[in-house]
Amino acid sequence: MLRASSDALQVVAGDDARTLAADMVRTHALIRCFIVIGEAATKLSPGARALLGDVPWRQVIGLRNMVVHVYWDIDLGILVDTTTSRLPSLVVALKSALATPPHDPPGP
C-alpha cells in the first residue's frame, strides 16, 4: 500500500487530469496504483487499521471497486484529486505505522 501510494504521487507529479489523460501509460499506472491500494486495504486487520488513524477505509476500498468494476466511467479528475489531497497523509501514516515495532500481547 505504501509503495502504490508513493508511486501514485510520482505518476501524477503535479500534473492535472487533462495532462495525465494525454499519457495512456501514466493513466493506466495511476489506475493500477488505486487497485493495489484498495486491495491491500481489504487485507488489513482492524488492529492495523486502528494504527493508521482516521483513514476512510470504505472510501479507499470503494474507489478500488469503482476502477475495477466500472472502468468505463473512471473520472481521472477524482483520481488525481485523491492522489494530491489524500495520499500524502496516507503515506505519512503508513510510514509511521511501519516504523512502530509490533506490540507483544500481554502474557498469562
C-alpha positions as CSV (number, residue, x, y, z in Angstrom):
1,M,0.0,0.0,0.0
2,L,2.9,2.3,0.8
3,R,4.6,1.6,-2.5
4,A,1.5,2.0,-4.5
5,S,0.6,5.3,-2.8
6,S,4.1,6.7,-3.3
7,D,4.0,5.5,-6.9
8,A,0.7,7.3,-7.5
9,L,2.2,10.5,-6.2
10,Q,5.1,10.1,-8.6
11,V,2.8,9.3,-11.5
12,V,0.7,12.5,-11.0
13,A,3.8,14.6,-10.3
14,G,1.8,17.8,-10.0
15,D,0.0,17.4,-13.4
16,D,-3.7,17.9,-13.7
17,A,-6.2,15.3,-15.1
18,R,-6.2,16.7,-18.6
19,T,-2.4,16.5,-18.9
20,L,-2.4,13.0,-17.4
21,A,-5.2,11.8,-19.7
22,A,-2.9,12.6,-22.7
23,D,-0.5,9.9,-21.4
24,M,-2.1,6.5,-21.5
25,V,0.8,4.8,-19.8
26,R,0.7,7.1,-16.8
27,T,-3.1,7.0,-16.7
28,H,-3.0,3.2,-16.5
29,A,-0.3,3.3,-13.9
30,L,-2.4,5.6,-11.7
31,I,-5.4,3.3,-12.0
32,R,-3.3,0.3,-11.1
33,C,-2.0,2.1,-8.0
34,F,-5.5,2.6,-6.8
35,I,-6.3,-1.0,-7.4
36,V,-3.4,-2.1,-5.3
37,I,-4.1,0.4,-2.5
38,G,-7.7,-0.7,-2.3
39,E,-7.0,-4.4,-2.5
40,A,-4.3,-4.0,0.3
41,A,-6.9,-2.1,2.4
42,T,-9.2,-5.1,2.2
43,K,-6.5,-7.3,3.8
44,L,-5.8,-5.0,6.8
45,S,-6.9,-6.3,10.2
46,P,-9.0,-4.0,12.4
47,G,-5.9,-3.5,14.6
48,A,-3.8,-2.4,11.6
49,R,-6.5,0.0,10.5
50,A,-6.6,1.5,14.0
51,L,-2.8,2.1,13.8
52,L,-3.2,4.1,10.7
53,G,-5.6,6.6,12.2
54,D,-8.5,8.3,10.6
55,V,-8.4,6.8,7.1
56,P,-11.8,6.4,5.3
57,W,-11.4,2.7,4.6
58,R,-14.8,2.3,3.0
59,Q,-13.9,5.0,0.5
60,V,-10.5,3.6,-0.2
61,I,-11.9,0.2,-0.9
62,G,-14.9,1.7,-2.8
63,L,-12.6,3.6,-5.1
64,R,-10.7,0.4,-5.9
65,N,-14.0,-1.3,-6.7
66,M,-15.1,1.5,-8.9
67,V,-11.9,1.5,-11.1
68,V,-12.1,-2.3,-11.3
69,H,-15.8,-2.8,-12.0
70,V,-16.9,0.5,-13.5
71,Y,-13.7,1.1,-15.6
72,W,-15.6,2.6,-18.5
73,D,-16.7,5.5,-16.2
74,I,-13.4,6.4,-14.4
75,D,-13.2,10.1,-13.6
76,L,-9.5,10.8,-13.9
77,G,-10.0,14.1,-12.1
78,I,-11.2,12.3,-9.0
79,L,-8.1,10.0,-9.1
80,V,-5.7,13.0,-9.5
81,D,-7.5,15.0,-6.7
82,T,-7.4,12.0,-4.4
83,T,-3.8,11.4,-5.2
84,T,-2.8,15.0,-4.4
85,S,-5.2,15.6,-1.5
86,R,-5.4,12.3,0.3
87,L,-2.4,10.1,-0.5
88,P,0.3,12.3,1.1
89,S,-1.3,11.8,4.6
90,L,-1.8,8.1,3.9
91,V,1.9,7.8,3.1
92,V,2.8,9.5,6.3
93,A,0.5,7.2,8.3
94,L,1.8,4.1,6.6
95,K,5.5,5.1,7.2
96,S,4.7,5.8,10.9
97,A,2.9,2.5,11.4
98,L,5.7,0.6,9.7
99,A,8.3,2.3,11.9
100,T,6.4,1.3,15.1
101,P,7.6,-2.0,16.4
102,P,4.8,-4.6,16.9
103,H,3.5,-5.0,20.4
104,D,3.6,-8.3,22.1
105,P,0.4,-9.4,23.6
106,P,0.3,-9.5,27.4
107,G,1.4,-12.7,28.9
108,P,-0.8,-15.0,31.1
